[in-house]
Every structure is written in C-alpha cells, then in structure tokens.
Amino acid sequence: VKKDKNKKKRARPARPQVDPSQVPERPPPQTGTVFNIWYNKWSGGDREDKYISQTKAEGRCNIAKDAGYTKADNIPGSYFCLFFARGLCPNGKNCNYLHRLPTITDIFNPNVDCFGRDKRSDYRDDMGGVGSFMRQNRTIYVGRITVSDDIEEVVARHFAEWGDIERIRVLNSRGVGFITYVNEANAQFAKEAMAHQSLDHNEILNVRWATVDPNPLAKAREQRKLEEQAAEAVRRMLPPDFLEQLNAGALQPAKKRK
C-alpha cells in the first residue's frame, strides 16, 4: 500500500513550497569562519551559533502536499533537495533535485549524504552538520522537547513523517529523544526537516546526530541491520525473472553427489 502511495505522489508535479518572488538573495546564516562565494556556504566552524539554534525554522515540509516529480526523477543517482526537506524550495517541478522521501533503494556514495553534501572524517563538536563517513548513523538526537504525558506519542507522530522508524527512546524527565530510522537516508532527511521545528507546543527543537552506543549488543544489532539492508537493496535492484529463478533454486533440495 505504501509503495502505491509513493507512486501516486510522484505521478503529480512537485509544487513550489514558497513564492519564488519572495525568496531573498542572501548568504546563509554564518556557521563558520570562512564564506565560500562559489559554494554559497560557510566553512571552518565546529559549533552552531547560539542565536541560530534558538531561532525557529522559516518553513516546514509537508510530504502529503509538497512531494511530486521533478526534473531529477529522470536522472539516475539524483540527490534530494535540501530546501524541499526544510519546506523552502521555490522551484517545484523544475527543481534539479528530488522532492520525495528516500527509500532503501536510494544508494549514495558513503562520502556524501542524501543531499549530496560532503561528509567529514569526524563529527562536529556539537554533533551537528552533515556527519561522518567513518560510520553509518541512523539515529538522531532530539532535545528541547516539551515534557507532557503523551510525549512518546507526540515524538513518534511527528518523526514518522520522514520514514519508517525502527525504535524510539524518550527520556521524559529530560525532554530528549533518540529516533532510529530503518534507513540512514531517512535519518539524514529527518534531521534537516525537523531542525528548529516545533512539535505540539511552541518549543524549538535541537536536532543532532546521536553518539555511538557503547553497548556491544547494540553494536552487533546495528551491524546485522546494515547487512540486511544491503542484501535487501540488492534484491530490489535485480530483475523479477532472475529473482524467481533464484528463489526457485533455493527451494530445491541439494543434489547428492554420486
């Protein structure tokens, strides 16, 4: 059912999320020490500015209304639109990036994220930014959640918008949560989509990458999950006829040697 819904969304053109005439031509907020005019971004910073971290996001993506096909759907290996994830893309169907949620079959070079941004060898000091190419990270940390009796339900409802979730852990007394997605690309998308957003209250969320779980059982579980995902991604890319032959061969009993 979910697959059919995704097809239906891509059968319509993506809509502009903001009025193109209202998009100001300005450099992004300063998050580093050097501004690169060619890439229109800051570099050299390891922590997010305190003022920016307290500022509410300017837009919010609505998958049900915003998702649709763009120019990128006709180009294999296209990346996802960062501005679409943030609810701020003015290009709609004319965008050169994908306007939909990632799936397990969207495979990228481990040195970049689903938006095509270069990863670093290590995480930033504040666990923000694009992330590290040294390990796959499917878990994001969410802070500044308003504590309520239904905090777990609220967190699950809002973060399930961005992909299938494997598990959620919420620390009620501290107002923080850890959300692990089935697919790493969905965690990358959710991190950008929910940065500086609110849930059911007027809080401004602090969304970061989660640090590695030191528990040996957790590490083993994560490794098994990554191997299963890789195998499933390969299976989905194989032709149906070949899969049928492969499955039929696997069901046949092994022949005895003479």
Secondary structure by P-SEA (a helix, b strand, c coil): caaaaaaaaaccccccccccccccccccccccccccccccccccccccccccccccccccccccccbbbcccccccccccccccccccccccccccccccccccccccccccccccccccccccccccccccccccccbbbbcccccccaaaaaaaaaacccccccccccccccccbbbbbccaaaaaaaaaaacccccccccccbbbbbcccccaaaaaaaaaaaaaaaaaaaaaaccaaaaaaaaaaaaccccccc
